[in-house]
Amino acid sequence: MKSTQQSPQHLSYAGFNRFAKPYIAVGGDQQTFGKVQPGLFDYVIGEVMHGKVWRTPMAMTENMVNYMQKQRAEQKAGDY
């Protein structure tokens, strides 16, 4: 996409590690990066092959479930 290529954001090794941490994106915001540090893909694949994981904290999972239950209840209430 041309708009993605024109994005001023640059994704580096450090930026990827911040970006890869689990989070709940409720608003549907998307990030685009016009440039990526050379070798980033190979770096990430190498990290994963050597056992690197970005674990989701249990509290975050519990909060996500609660949020989804609340959202479903609100949707049901609106259907009637």
N, C-alpha and C positions, 0 to 999 in steps of 0.2 A: 504494500500500500504506500502510496506516495506520501500521505500524511505521517505515517510511521517513520519513513526514511527522513523526513524533515524535522522530526522531533529533536529538540535540543538536548534531551537527556542521553547520558552515556552510561552504559552498564559495565562496571568493572568487577574484578574478583570480590573486593570488599562489598560493593553494592549488591552483588548477587547473594552473598551470605546474609545480608540484612533482609533482602527481598524474599529469600527462601524460608525465613522463620515463619512458623504458622501464625495466622491471624484470621479473623472473621471479617470478610468484606461484605457487609450487609447492603451497602449502597450500590454495589455493582460497578465501582470505579475500576477503570482499567489503566494500566501504565504502559506506555510505549517508549521504546528506546531507539533513537535514530542510529546510534553506534554502539557496538559491543567490543569490549577489549579483545584483541586478537588472542586466540587460543582458549577463550573462556569455555566453550563447549567441551573441548578435550579435558580441560581442567576439572569441570564438574563431573564428567563421566569417570575420570580417574578417581576423584574423591569417592564417588558412589561405589566404584569397584573395590575400593579399599575399606569399605564399611561405613562411610559417612552417611548419617541420617539426620533429618531435621524433624525431631519428634514433636508431636502435638501434645502440649500439657493436658493432663486429665481435666483440670478445672476448665480449660477452654472448651473441651468436648462437652462437658456437662452444661456449660452455659449455652453452647450452640443448640443442644437438644432442648433446653428450656425455652430458648428464643423461638425455635421452630414450632414447639407446641403452642406457644402464645400466638404466633403468627397464624397457625391453622385454626385456632379457636376464634380469632378475629375474622378470618375468612368465612368460617361457618356462620358466625353471627350476621355477617353481611349478606349471606345467601338467602336469608329468610325475609 
